[in-house]
Amino acid sequence: MPVDEWTMLWRILIAAGLGLVVGLDRELHGRAAGLRTCLLVAMSGALLMSLSLHLSQIFAGPAEGSVVRLDPGRLPSYAIAGMGFLGAGAIIQGRLRSRGVTTGAAMWACTGIGLGVGAGLYIPALGATAITLVALKFFREIASHLSREQNVLLRLELDNPAAEGPVRELLQARKAKILFAGRDRCLEADTVVVRLSLSIRSGKGWREMLVEMESIPGVSCYTWEQAEVP
């Protein structure tokens, strides 16, 4: 089947939609490569693959009856490999998360757009540019309002050791997963310090759980901080 420009644009849109579905799952789980990153990667892959097919159609005629065999897909493959180094350089590995993953994906998208324009495929390149701009501009706001999985270090000071039971029941009711726990017991003062590493969803439910925990008798003090992904 001949690959024309409108066919390529349709394939790019389908790939962007599929990448969005995968990205939504990753975004809800708090991963660095989320909505925008997966959308851009899938869209760029469709653009580059369609470009390779289109180039093979262009060079199929001149190659007939000739000893020379051209590989029109070689140049795009080298461009993708070279972009990988640039994309990796844009990623900063922090203590809690990686930064620059979407920038790396955007650079890959720009590579595909440039290859498309260079092949004279202006409509697919314009479509890919529009999708990239929408992903970078609007999906940031959508992602910021999504409840996602987060890892939290929770430290509790209990005046009454028996308060640990209701605290764990509250965590279980809020579907918080305890990854590991530590416990300091002071016999003279009859107090307990409990340290919990939790995996729990952010947002309204997390804030409501903290308010409920404050009302548990025996909980005198608590602190929490975002933890590294285990």
Long-range contacts (C-beta under 8 A, 24 or more apart in sequence): 2-57, 3-50, 3-53, 3-54, 3-57, 5-121, 5-122, 5-123, 5-124, 6-123, 7-50, 8-46, 8-47, 8-50, 8-51, 8-54, 8-121, 8-123, 8-124, 9-123, 9-124, 9-127, 11-46, 11-50, 12-43, 12-46, 12-47, 12-50, 12-124, 12-127, 12-128, 12-131, 13-127, 13-131, 14-46, 15-42, 15-43, 15-45, 15-46, 16-42, 16-43, 16-46, 16-131, 18-42, 19-43, 27-143, 27-146, 27-148, 28-146, 28-147, 28-148, 28-149, 29-148, 29-149, 30-148, 30-149, 30-150, 30-202, 30-229, 32-97, 32-98, 32-99, 32-101, 33-101, 33-105, 34-143, 35-135, 35-139, 35-142, 35-143, 36-102, 36-105, 36-135, 36-136, 36-139, 36-140, 36-143, 37-101, 37-102, 37-104, 37-105, 39-131, 39-135, 39-139, 40-102, 40-105, 40-106, 40-108, 40-109, 40-131, 40-132, 40-135, 41-105, 41-108, 43-109, 43-112, 43-128, 43-131, 43-132, 44-105, 44-108, 44-109, 44-111, 44-112, 44-128, 47-109, 47-112, 47-113, 47-115, 47-116, 47-124, 47-125, 47-128, 48-76, 48-80, 48-111, 48-112, 48-115, 50-124, 51-76, 51-112, 51-115, 51-116, 51-119, 51-121, 51-124, 52-76, 54-119, 54-121, 55-119, 58-119, 75-115, 76-115, 79-111, 79-115, 80-108, 80-111, 83-107, 83-108, 83-111, 95-228, 96-226, 96-227, 96-228, 96-229, 97-229, 102-136, 106-132, 106-136, 147-201, 147-202, 147-203, 147-204, 147-205, 148-201, 148-202, 148-203, 149-199, 149-200, 149-201, 149-202, 150-199, 150-200, 150-201, 150-202, 150-206, 150-226, 151-179, 151-197, 151-198, 151-199, 151-226, 151-227, 151-228, 151-229, 151-230, 152-197, 152-198, 152-199, 152-200, 152-224, 152-225, 152-226, 152-227, 153-195, 153-196, 153-197, 153-198, 153-224, 153-225, 153-226, 153-227, 154-195, 154-196, 154-197, 154-198, 154-222, 154-223, 154-224, 155-193, 155-194, 155-195, 155-196, 155-222, 155-223, 155-224, 156-193, 156-194, 156-195, 156-196, 156-213, 156-219, 156-221, 156-222, 157-191, 157-192, 157-193, 157-219, 157-220, 157-221, 157-222, 158-191, 158-192, 158-193, 158-194, 158-218, 158-219, 158-220, 159-190, 159-191, 159-218, 159-219, 159-220, 160-190, 160-217, 160-218, 161-185, 161-190, 161-191, 161-192, 161-218, 162-218, 163-216, 163-217, 163-218, 163-219, 164-192, 164-194, 166-216, 167-194, 167-213, 167-216, 167-219, 170-209, 170-212, 170-213, 170-216, 171-196, 171-198, 171-200, 171-209, 174-200, 174-205, 174-206, 174-209, 175-200, 175-201, 176-200, 176-209, 179-230, 191-220, 197-227, 197-230
